[in-house]
Amino acid sequence: MNDKIYVGNGKQINSWKIGISLCVSDIPKEWIKTGKNGKKYLSLNLCERKGGVDQYGNKFSLEINTWKPEAKKEDYSDTPF
């Protein structure tokens, strides 16, 4: 399991809008990926805070999506040796 990398917070503005604040200085460069179109991308998760609303009214936290697929293990069970 990967450690969470928090890079911002969010507040419920109204019934359909969440305002977020992203701290660009906290983003490790290795998580910024270059797409096929040459543009830079960062995958994020907007999560409801487990502790509820904080002292600043933030109900959400913004974290880098650090999920990576597990490496496939080769299956040699049907090899003759």
N, C-alpha and C positions, 0 to 999 in steps of 0.2 A: 504494500500500500504506500502511495506517495504522500509526502507531507504537503500540507496546504500552504499556498503562498498567497496571502491576503494583499490586495492592491487597491482596495477602496471600500466604500460604503454606499448605501442607498436608502432613500426615504420614500414612503408612499405619499405622493403628491395629491392624487385624487383616486377615484375608483378605477381609472384606466391608465394612470401614469405613475411611473416610479422614476425619481430623479437619482442619478448615480454620480459619484465623484471618483475618478480614477487617478491614482497617484502614479504618474508615468515614471518617476524616479525609482519606484519600488519594483519595476518590472525587470527581472533578470533577462539579459539579452538572448540567452540560449532558448527561451520560450517564444521568441518572436520568429515566426517562420515566413519564408518567401514562397508565395503561391506561383502557380504556372504562369500567371499573368505578370509576374515581377513585383507585385505589390506585397507589402508586409502585413502579416496577420498575427493575432493573438487570440487564443481560445479562452473564453472566460465562463465562469459559472456565477450566476446571481442567486444567492442562497438566503433564505429567511434565517435570521439570527436565532440560535438556540436559546440564548439568554433573554430574548424579547428585545424591545426597543431600548437603545442605550441612552445615555444622558443628553445626547445631541439630537435625538429623534430618529436615529438610523435604525430601521427595521431589517435591513438587508446587509449582507457582506458580499464583496466582490472578490472572487479568487480566480487564480489561473487554473485552467483545466489541465491537470498534470497526468491525466489517465493515458496510459500507453498499453497497447495490446501485448499480451504475453507472447514470448517467442515460441514458435511451434517447435515441438520436439519431434525428431525424426522417429518413425516407427519402423523398426527393422525386424518385427516379429515374423514376417513371412519370408525372410531370407534363408537360403538353404544352408548357410554355415553358421 
